[in-house]
Amino acid sequence: MNARHAIAVNSATAALHLALEAIGVGPGDEVIIPAYTFAATGEVVTYLGARPVLADCREDTLNIDAGTIESQLTSRSKAILPVHIAGQACDMEPILELARARGLGVVEDAAHALPASYKGRPVGAIGDITAFSFYATKTLTTGEGGMATTERDDYAARMKLMSLHGLSGDAWKRYTARGHWYYEITDFGFKYNLTDVAAAIGLRQLERLGVFQQRREQIARMYNDSFGELDTCFTPRDAGFGTHAWHLYILELNLPALTAGRNDVLDSLRRKGVGTSVHFMPLHLHPIYQRLYGYQPGDFPTAEAVFARACSLPIYPAMTDRDVAHVIEAVRTTLQEARR
Ligand SMILES: Cc1ncc(COP(=O)(O)O)c(C=O)c1O
């Protein structure tokens, strides 16, 4: 990630919470986030008494961009929280420009994006603070885990302090002979530290991160080569910004060309022994967002359209070529059977 500071924590959710706290998000503030994302991106904003303000995604990359963000800015906007969906970086230059012009913080949700890059820069050293996930399904795993990276000394110090109860010293310093028993509670912090056991797993994983990423990319290429020629689906669009972490491979169905809906396609794949998932049901379609903030179906048409046709196919480094061939065969057969 090439960042000056990295604070190891026990989830990306924790890293996002600490990041927003460090840049000063508080009650009454608004933070712009994508509608097309996971629960964690929005909930962390509410932990601080602030309001998540949703923005629609782009149809090509499924990421938010400066245009969709700008349409949601108000005088209460405090920060922008872009998510690098599936592991492909958002177009960060215009987002950073917009943030600078309006005096907003930029916290990146890179839960999917290790290792990813944007125009030669690793994700992790672009915005003010970046949050990574080491959850079981992620591109590098510690079971549960995460990390916040930043170039700024003040943000790093604040996140470190708040990640362990707001105590003035690390626990290990307090308990070693060279350390001192004395500590001070300087703020009401959180219990977000990464365990040593998880860190040990993460260090071994880190050695293989490049190999993991290459295998994911190979699998994505095999899928693209096979599905790219079909008129019943659309393969993920590459914005050409650099390394794609390929945490997810989201195949989009061309619904008008099919007699079956997305869920029927997923059921058919399951019957053929292929496990799939859906990323994501947009936040504005969830009850809490409708009840608290008055969002309605139809508010973010692109996110909704993508949700209706999205199928996440299996992609992980331990997949063999035979596994990949099995998925390809199952998808092609299913789409052929469902062809209009
Ligand atoms: C976009 C996004 N952000 C944040 C998270 C939260 O990560 P963690 O489980 O490490 O808290 C996830 C988890 O899947 C995610 O998909």
The ligand as an SDF file (V2000), in Angstrom:
LIG
                    3D

 16 16  0  0  0  0  0  0  0  0999 V2000
  -17.6190   -2.6230    0.6910 C   0  0  0  0  0  0  0  0  0  0  0  0
  -17.3700   -3.1920    2.0520 C   0  0  0  0  0  0  0  0  0  0  0  0
  -17.0010   -2.3670    3.0480 N   0  0  0  0  0  0  0  0  0  0  0  0
  -16.7510   -2.8230    4.2940 C   0  0  0  0  0  0  0  0  0  0  0  0
  -16.8660   -4.1630    4.6020 C   0  0  0  0  0  0  0  0  0  0  0  0
  -16.6490   -4.6040    6.0120 C   0  0  0  0  0  0  0  0  0  0  0  0
  -15.5120   -5.3980    6.1600 O   0  0  0  0  0  0  0  0  0  0  0  0
  -15.2640   -6.1290    7.5640 P   0  0  0  0  0  0  0  0  0  0  0  0
  -16.0620   -7.3890    7.5560 O   0  0  0  0  0  0  0  0  0  0  0  0
  -13.7820   -6.3990    7.6040 O   0  0  0  0  0  0  0  0  0  0  0  0
  -15.6730   -5.1960    8.6440 O   0  0  0  0  0  0  0  0  0  0  0  0
  -17.2480   -5.0570    3.5930 C   0  0  0  0  0  0  0  0  0  0  0  0
  -17.3740   -6.4840    3.8960 C   0  0  0  0  0  0  0  0  0  0  0  0
  -17.6580   -7.3310    3.0960 O   0  0  0  0  0  0  0  0  0  0  0  0
  -17.5180   -4.5630    2.2890 C   0  0  0  0  0  0  0  0  0  0  0  0
  -17.9150   -5.3840    1.2950 O   0  0  0  0  0  0  0  0  0  0  0  0
  1  2  1  0
  2  3  1  0
  2 15  2  0
  3  4  2  0
  4  5  1  0
  5  6  1  0
  5 12  2  0
  6  7  1  0
  7  8  1  0
  8  9  2  0
  8 10  1  0
  8 11  1  0
 12 13  1  0
 12 15  1  0
 13 14  2  0
 15 16  1  0
M  END
$$$$
